[in-house]
Amino acid sequence: MKSIKIDSTEDLGPLFVDNPHKMIGQDGAFSILMPEKTLWFFGDTLIGRKVPGESLWFPGGKPLPPEDMSGKGTIEYMFNNTGLLVPNTGVDGVLNDFQYLLDESGKLKVLLPLIDGEDRDRDRIWCQHGVSLNGKLYLSLIKVQMLEHGFLTGSGDGNNLLPVNFKVIGSGLAVGNPNDWEFRRLLNDKQDYIWWPAYVPHFGSTILKVKQDPYLYFYGVMMDPSGVQCCSIARVAPEHIEDYNSYEYLVSDKPEWSGDIRKAMTIFTDAPSEVSVSYNDYLGAFLAVHSLQTSDKIVGRTAPNPWGPWSKPVELCTVNVDDSVKLPYNRLIYAGKEHPELAEDNGKTIYVTYVEFEEYFPHLIKVTFK
């Protein structure tokens, strides 16, 4: 197993900017490999226009409200989640040959729409990862509720202001197929589509399928009482992915697994809710990639097994942002992850995305190992 050493990085810029849908920003950007194409799954997606030199979130110097942003500022419409397809032809397809999924009216299609009892001004269904199994497509979702007050949160000293404020309700799964792109949320044993509530890890941040391994591995993150982001791991046989009671959680390094989620152990820390895990042939190890908290650094860790033991984080790249526009909030950089289907030279070169909240497009970085 090789240790991570960086030979070079190359900033390839924001993705999907040149599109025919007046789409001016989206985050998330999870990629899910399917037999012929790859689905890119996004969170809040904005239609409208950007004003040069002006903050997207503070048009005219005033903050956008936390509710549905459709018709606010320069935003014509906001979709909670959307998707696009690219051919499985490597990075060139992502850069030049992407196609958004559309509804019958020609608008961007919401893959996981709100259901009865949910409110556009309060509830958001955001993307996580997913997996393609036997002609079905499983999408992981995370539900949040926007807080009415506190667009900016923190102590007010300018050191920890954030441009959004919400609380996590929990995560779950939906199932559909790539023919009509219609999905239904799966219910657990309590007839609830929130499988993993806010007080346990939000599994589905990434779903790992390993060749010749009888299990799928689900990774999930939650913040502990001290404020540390902790990642845990679950496993399930692919044929039981829809059965909540079939999931087991790592409870010791031996490794030992248990159906009691309350015993789930932490496998590494300092990863926000988004993370990727893949097997990298060049490194001869499993590779986890994530933003280092909400800093400007994207890091990688290696392990001999999907559950660990995981190395300490190694910096893959430092994000450079345009500071020409002064913002009334601290820069927020998040959503760091690898897209393993794009890897080249047996994994010596990988491709990573992140989102800077003001730019608000997935931003692509090419990373080559020594």
C-alpha positions in Angstrom: 0.0 0.0 0.0 1.5 3.3 -1.1 1.3 6.4 0.9 -0.2 9.5 -0.6 2.3 11.8 -2.2 1.3 14.6 -4.7 3.1 15.1 -8.0 0.9 17.8 -9.4 -2.6 19.5 -9.3 -4.4 21.3 -12.0 -7.4 23.5 -11.6 -9.9 22.8 -14.5 -12.4 25.3 -13.4 -16.2 25.2 -12.6 -18.3 22.6 -14.3 -21.6 22.9 -16.2 -21.5 26.7 -16.4 -22.2 26.7 -20.1 -25.6 25.2 -20.2 -28.9 26.0 -22.0 -31.1 26.2 -19.0 -30.1 29.5 -17.3 -28.7 27.4 -14.5 -26.5 29.7 -12.4 -25.4 27.3 -9.7 -25.8 24.0 -7.9 -24.0 22.0 -5.2 -23.6 18.4 -4.1 -22.3 16.9 -7.3 -22.3 13.2 -6.4 -21.5 10.9 -9.4 -23.1 7.5 -9.6 -21.7 5.0 -12.2 -24.3 3.1 -14.2 -23.7 0.5 -17.0 -23.6 3.0 -19.9 -23.6 6.5 -18.4 -22.9 8.2 -15.1 -25.5 10.2 -13.2 -24.4 13.4 -11.5 -26.8 14.2 -8.6 -27.1 17.8 -7.3 -28.6 19.6 -4.4 -30.2 23.1 -4.6 -30.1 24.2 -8.2 -30.7 27.8 -9.2 -32.2 29.2 -12.4 -31.7 32.9 -13.2 -28.8 35.3 -13.7 -25.7 36.5 -11.8 -24.8 40.2 -11.5 -21.0 40.8 -11.9 -19.5 42.1 -8.8 -22.5 41.3 -6.6 -23.0 38.4 -4.2 -25.5 35.8 -5.4 -26.8 35.5 -1.8 -26.8 39.2 -1.0 -28.4 40.9 -4.0 -28.3 44.7 -3.5 -26.5 44.1 -0.2 -29.5 42.3 1.5 -29.5 38.6 2.3 -31.8 36.3 0.5 -34.4 34.7 2.9 -34.0 31.1 4.1 -37.2 29.9 2.5 -37.8 29.0 -1.1 -35.6 31.4 -3.1 -37.7 31.3 -6.3 -38.4 34.8 -7.4 -36.0 36.3 -4.9 -33.2 38.6 -6.1 -31.9 37.4 -9.5 -33.1 33.8 -8.9 -36.1 32.9 -11.0 -36.5 29.4 -9.7 -34.9 27.0 -7.2 -35.0 23.2 -7.5 -34.1 21.1 -4.4 -32.3 18.5 -6.4 -31.5 17.8 -10.1 -29.4 15.5 -12.2 -27.5 15.2 -15.4 -26.0 12.4 -17.5 -22.5 12.0 -19.0 -21.1 9.2 -21.1 -18.6 6.9 -19.4 -15.8 8.3 -21.5 -13.7 9.9 -18.8 -13.3 13.6 -18.0 -13.9 14.8 -21.5 -17.6 13.7 -21.2 -18.0 15.7 -18.0 -16.4 18.8 -19.6 -18.1 18.6 -23.0 -20.9 16.1 -23.3 -23.3 16.5 -20.3 -27.1 16.4 -20.6 -29.5 17.5 -17.9 -32.5 15.4 -17.0 -35.7 17.3 -17.9 -39.4 16.9 -17.2 -42.2 16.8 -19.8 -42.3 20.6 -19.9 -38.6 20.9 -20.7 -37.6 22.2 -17.3 -34.9 20.6 -15.1 -36.4 17.5 -13.5 -36.5 17.1 -9.7 -35.5 13.5 -9.0 -36.7 13.5 -5.4 -39.7 15.8 -5.2 -41.3 16.9 -1.9 -44.2 14.8 -0.7 -47.4 15.4 1.3 -46.7 17.2 4.5 -43.5 18.8 3.2 -43.3 22.6 2.5 -41.1 24.3 -0.1 -40.4 27.2 2.3 -39.2 24.9 5.0 -38.1 21.5 3.7 -35.3 20.6 1.4 -34.5 17.1 0.0 -30.8 17.2 -0.8 -28.7 14.7 -2.7 -26.2 12.2 -1.3 -24.6 9.3 -3.2 -26.3 6.3 -4.8 -25.7 2.9 -6.4 -26.8 1.1 -9.5 -28.0 -2.5 -8.9 -29.6 -4.9 -11.3 -31.4 -2.3 -13.4 -32.5 -0.3 -10.4 -31.0 3.0 -9.2 -30.8 3.7 -5.5 -30.4 7.4 -4.4 -29.4 8.4 -0.9 -31.1 11.6 0.3 -30.8 13.9 3.3 -33.7 16.0 4.5 -33.1 19.3 6.2 -35.3 22.1 7.5 -34.3 25.7 6.9 -34.3 27.9 10.0 -36.5 31.0 9.8 -33.9 33.2 11.3 -30.1 33.4 11.2 -29.1 33.4 7.5 -25.8 34.3 9.1 -24.9 32.3 12.2 -22.1 32.6 14.6 -20.8 34.8 17.3 -20.8 37.9 15.2 -17.0 38.4 15.5 -16.5 37.8 11.8 -14.6 34.5 12.4 -17.3 31.9 12.1 -20.2 33.4 10.0 -21.9 31.0 7.6 -24.2 32.0 4.8 -26.9 29.3 5.5 -28.7 28.0 8.6 -30.6 24.7 8.7 -31.0 21.6 10.8 -30.6 18.0 9.6 -33.7 15.8 9.9 -32.0 12.6 8.7 -31.1 10.5 5.7 -32.8 7.7 3.8 -33.0 5.9 0.4 -35.2 6.2 -2.7 -35.4 3.6 -5.6 -36.2 4.1 -9.2 -34.9 3.2 -12.7 -33.0 5.1 -15.4 -35.8 4.7 -17.9 -38.4 7.1 -16.6 -36.3 8.6 -13.7 -39.2 8.3 -11.3 -38.3 7.5 -7.7 -40.1 6.5 -4.6 -38.7 6.8 -1.1 -38.2 3.6 0.9 -39.8 3.1 4.3 -38.0 1.5 7.2 -39.5 -0.9 9.8 -41.3 2.1 11.5 -42.9 3.1 8.2 -40.6 6.2 8.1 -38.6 7.2 5.1 -36.0 8.8 7.4 -33.9 5.7 8.1 -31.1 7.4 10.0 -32.3 10.4 12.0 -30.3 13.5 13.0 -28.9 11.9 16.2 -27.1 9.0 14.3 -24.7 9.1 11.3 -26.4 10.1 8.1 -25.5 7.0 6.1 -25.4 7.3 2.3 -22.8 10.1 2.1 -21.1 7.5 -0.1 -22.0 4.0 -1.1 -19.0 1.7 -1.9 -19.4 -1.4 -4.1 -16.3 -3.6 -4.1 -15.6 -6.4 -6.6 -16.0 -9.9 -5.2 -17.2 -8.5 -1.8 -20.6 -9.8 -0.6 -21.5 -6.4 1.0 -22.2 -2.8 0.0 -20.6 -0.3 2.4 -22.5 2.9 3.4 -20.6 5.8 5.0 -22.3 8.4 7.2 -21.3 11.4 9.1 -22.7 13.2 12.1 -21.5 15.9 14.5 -20.8 14.7 18.1 -21.7 16.8 21.1 -18.2 18.5 21.1 -18.7 19.7 17.5 -16.4 17.1 15.8 -17.6 15.6 12.5 -17.4 11.8 12.9 -17.7 9.3 10.1 -19.0 5.7 10.6 -19.6 2.8 8.3 -22.5 0.3 7.7 -22.7 -2.7 5.5 -25.6 -4.6 3.8 -25.9 -7.4 1.3 -26.9 -5.9 -2.1 -30.0 -8.1 -2.2 -31.2 -6.7 1.1 -30.5 -3.0 0.4 -34.2 -2.2 0.8 -34.4 -3.9 4.2 -33.5 -1.5 7.0 -33.1 -4.4 9.5 -30.4 -6.0 7.4 -27.9 -3.2 7.9 -25.0 -3.8 10.3 -22.7 -1.2 11.8 -19.0 -1.4 12.6 -18.6 -1.5 16.3 -14.9 -2.5 16.7 -11.6 -2.6 14.8 -11.5 -6.5 14.9 -13.7 -5.9 12.8 -17.1 -6.6 14.5 -20.5 -5.6 13.2 -23.8 -5.2 15.0 -27.4 -4.4 14.0 -27.5 -1.8 16.9 -26.7 1.5 15.3 -26.2 3.0 18.8 -22.9 1.1 19.0 -21.6 2.4 15.6 -17.9 3.5 16.0 -16.1 6.4 14.4 -13.6 5.4 11.7 -12.2 8.9 11.1 -13.1 12.5 11.9 -13.1 16.0 10.4 -15.1 15.1 7.3 -18.2 17.2 6.6 -21.3 15.4 5.5 -19.9 14.7 2.0 -17.2 12.2 1.4 -16.1 9.7 -1.2 -14.6 6.3 -0.8 -13.2 4.1 -3.6 -10.5 1.5 -4.2 -7.4 3.0 -5.9 -5.4 0.4 -7.8 -2.3 2.7 -8.1 -2.2 3.2 -4.3 -3.2 -0.3 -3.6 -5.6 0.9 -1.0 -9.1 2.3 -0.3 -9.1 6.1 -0.7 -11.3 8.5 1.1 -11.5 12.1 -0.1 -13.2 14.9 1.7 -13.0 18.6 2.6 -11.1 19.2 5.8 -14.0 20.5 7.8 -14.9 23.8 6.0 -11.4 24.9 5.3 -9.8 25.5 1.9 -8.1 22.1 2.0 -9.2 18.8 0.4 -7.6 15.8 1.9 -7.2 12.1 1.2 -6.8 9.1 3.5 -5.9 5.5 2.8 -6.9 2.1 4.3 -6.4 -1.6 3.5 -10.1 -2.3 4.1 -13.3 -0.4 3.6 -13.6 0.1 7.3 -9.9 1.0 8.0 -7.7 1.5 9.8 -7.6 4.9 8.1 -4.5 7.0 7.8 -4.2 10.5 8.9 -5.4 13.1 6.3 -3.0 14.1 3.6 -3.5 17.3 1.7 -4.4 16.7 -1.9 -4.9 20.4 -2.8 -5.6 23.8 -1.5 -8.5 25.7 -3.1 -7.8 29.1 -4.5 -10.8 31.4 -4.6 -11.4 34.8 -6.2 -11.5 37.4 -3.4 -12.1 40.4 -5.7 -15.7 40.6 -4.4 -15.8 41.4 -0.7 -18.5 39.3 1.0 -20.5 39.9 4.2 -19.8 36.4 5.3 -16.8 34.1 5.5 -15.9 32.1 2.4 -17.5 28.7 2.6 -15.8 25.8 0.8 -17.3 22.4 1.0 -18.4 19.2 -0.8 -14.9 17.9 -1.5 -15.0 14.5 -3.1 -13.4 12.2 -5.7 -15.2 10.9 -8.8 -13.5 7.5 -9.1 -15.0 6.7 -12.5 -12.9 9.5 -14.0 -9.6 8.2 -12.7 -6.7 7.7 -15.2 -3.5 5.6 -15.3 -4.9 3.0 -12.9 -5.7 5.6 -10.3 -2.5 7.6 -10.5 -4.5 10.6 -11.6 -7.9 11.3 -9.9 -10.5 14.0 -10.3 -11.9 15.9 -7.3 -14.7 18.5 -7.1 -15.6 21.0 -4.4 -18.0 23.9 -4.1 -17.2 27.5 -3.1 -20.5 28.9 -2.0 -20.3 32.2 -3.9 -19.2 30.6 -7.2 -21.8 27.9 -6.5 -20.7 25.4 -9.2 -18.9 22.1 -8.8 -15.2 23.0 -9.4 -13.0 20.3 -10.9 -9.4 19.6 -9.8 -7.0 17.1 -11.4 -4.7 15.5 -8.9 -1.8 13.3 -9.9 0.1 11.1 -7.4 3.9 10.5 -7.4 
